[in-house]
Amino acid sequence: MAIISSRPQPANSGEPPKKARVSGAKPTGKSLSHRDLLQGAATIEEQQEVPSNQQNLNPQEEKIRPQRLEDYIGQKDLKGVLQIAIAAAQGRNDPLDHLLLYGPPGLGKTTMAVILATEMGTNCQITSAPALERPRDIVGLLMKITAGDILFIDEIHRLSRMTEELLYPAMEDFRLDITIGKGQSAKIRSLPLPPFTLVGATTRVGALSSPLRDRFGLIQRLKFYDLAELQTIVQRTARILPVEVTPEGAEEIARRSRGTPRIANRLLKRVRDYAQVQQAAQATTKITQEVAVEALELLEVDPLGLDWTDRSLLQIMIDNFKGGPVGLDSLAAATGEDVKTIEEVYEPYLLQIGYLQRTPRGRIVTDAARKHLGD
Ligand code: ADE
């Protein structure tokens, strides 16, 4: 578990956003008694000095993450819906309704949760389902919540059943139901919680149980970004890093970013490294289209953004399975990739650009993909 404390930032102040309070914790222990559950909360507090999963919270990432809704590029429909929800909740002095964000990885679900907290003037507590394995983990988090806080749970489709069941009354009635004792003498003790907003994120909305899905007032999908949006994101990140990039250089990086800001920002950093080394004799580093193409070719990112794994996935389907249909398990076995990685990371973009088709009998490679591979 990690916590970002996000406070309102002045709009368009031109100043760098105030540093978020970031800490992490690794839950421990097994017992489920009331006392233990409460002690669990204390344990989590204590363990905040031992960060465990801050991988998505490193300071470099935080610097380039937009802080306000107006700085967030793309996802126009989502922003429209959230702007109304924020204004309405603020008008009533209520917390935001619980929100479920779904879509492929890297499109900005965590970023949006942090922005919502900033816009609402509250804290954002960030965790992910695998860090909430035991009931005491979610109890510890809920007991720390203050009124209006946003609790962000990434990969929410992976919650354990007991954790999920603790969340139902917490979401619906701001109540924590703790079972004390075991068997026939077990009693439920209810503790009131301050009103809060749960923001859940998932790459697999279909994997959520319906009782959990039904408790979200807003369910929103994040879409892949278009070329112009990604180019603007690359230019914005380049200004923050800082590194000089021409519009054509930014467009080249954007074109190869598979519709995904996280990839665009990663490629920009790799191209910056390349440009810096290539232009070591010059006073400044400049990313032109030519430099971007050279660097991305070296990284084996092709003009459509496909990398070695994408191409090998498609090629194996053609060579070993006559282009399909092929089931996910067979594909995973043939490529040595994990089923979930294929399904959640590689497949969405290949489907989006029409290189793969999903049929009831399995996946099929399209003619467009064959042409791209030169088959
Ligand atoms: N960095 C990553 N995603 C972004 C977005 N949607 N807008 C602005 N900057 C970003």
Residues whose N, C-alpha, C, O or C-beta is under 5 A from the ligand:
A	BS01	ADE	I64 P66 D71 Y72 I73 G108 I233 P261
